[in-house]
């Protein structure tokens, strides 16, 4: 037992020493040395982007074919087709739709925190959070790493404000980070370039800790470092990490591109009609520019068109089998025009069953995204309580919110209302809960107020009628 505790203490001590050395480097202005101590996955991100961007696919490296005459003299080049296929983008977009296709819902799970909850939802709208999280999910699925940066600043009215910026290699950001032994983010850095004084490009690095933000610029000699207090008390960054969405299908995609390109080459060579004639007919062929063509055939002459053999069944089967595995191995439904044209009257429930692969994949992603969304909620509360809405600090501290995903294609409204009506009529649901579950009601609170006013008006009307009945009886 002593050895276990001694080992754990040694690891913690080592981690603390590492962090102390890192902070000393930053404070001393040795930013290059500090970055060298941080983890950086730029090579993997660039390799992922090569697979994602069509112009970077390996098929584009096919060289044209040189041609030679009978004496071996070079006569020219024959074009060889290079046809990259956009499977990666399709697979990635489907993954985005099935987890963030419809906005997240944030539900209040605490009482006496209505003002804080309103501030929270206003923050979500003001920062365009729903658009940003779709963007960061798309970039993480394409290049394995992306991040949301919550930037606090003073707006034009002189008030504290916040915006959300998406960071990724494809957007010009190099991401660095240090995590502790529990996979918690201890330090984060963003390297980028800005233009100053015309066309001059300046290398910049922002380093974030729980208490301090270091703004660093590369100067003529060394680095210029400015320190800012991190008022929210948390690293204002949510790092999204995953494998590319088409992981496991890269070689199949490359094979499909090769088959497609080779087929195009063969079509160029064989698809145009070719005239075949016996030797004794060749002398009687009309000139190609003759308006009325006359073919002179001998008694045994033969004249016909050569048609290519289109029964390349093995190639067709391989291509279809490759595509099936590409979509199956990446948990992606294969949706094309013919499939969609048959779904006009399909219910949301049936549609969900048809898209079971994508739903399975989305559920797998939620295992990590749930944790990140909890961090987003906590970071948002920290910014509200310590930066933008300080007057609500105590209430924000008590606020409890929970995120809920929505179905990408919506719910079956008729079925949802029918089920709610059945439960309500059976006495298992209050009027208030019925309103909250009604998908046709957008503003739940306003609808409750309207119902209450209608009930009060109806009660007043009944009381007036009862009073008149008593008067008439007398």
Secondary structure, DSSP 8 states (H G I E B T S, - for coil): -HHHHHHHHHHHHHHHHHHHHHHHHHHTT-HHHHHHTSEE-HHHHHHHHHHHSGGGSGGGG---EEEE-TTS-EEEEE--------HHHHHHHHHHHHHHSS--EEEE-SSS-HHHHHHHHHHHHHTTHHHHHHHHHHHHHHHSEEEEEEEEEE-TTS-EEEEEEEE-GGGT-EEEEEE-TTS-EEEEEEEEEEEETTTEEEEEEEEE-SSEEEEEEE-SSSEEEEEEE-TTSS--EEEEE---TTTT-HHHHHHHHHHHHHHHHHHHHHTS-EEEE-HHHHTT---TT-SS------TT--EEEE------HHHHHHHHHHHHHHHHHTT-----HHHHTT-TT--HHHHHHHTHHHHHHHHHHHHHHHHHHHHHHHHHHHHIIIII-GGGHHHHHH--EEEE---TT---HHHHHHHHHHHHHTT-S-HHHHHHH-TT-S-HHHHHHHHHHHHHHHHHHHHHHHHHHHHHH-
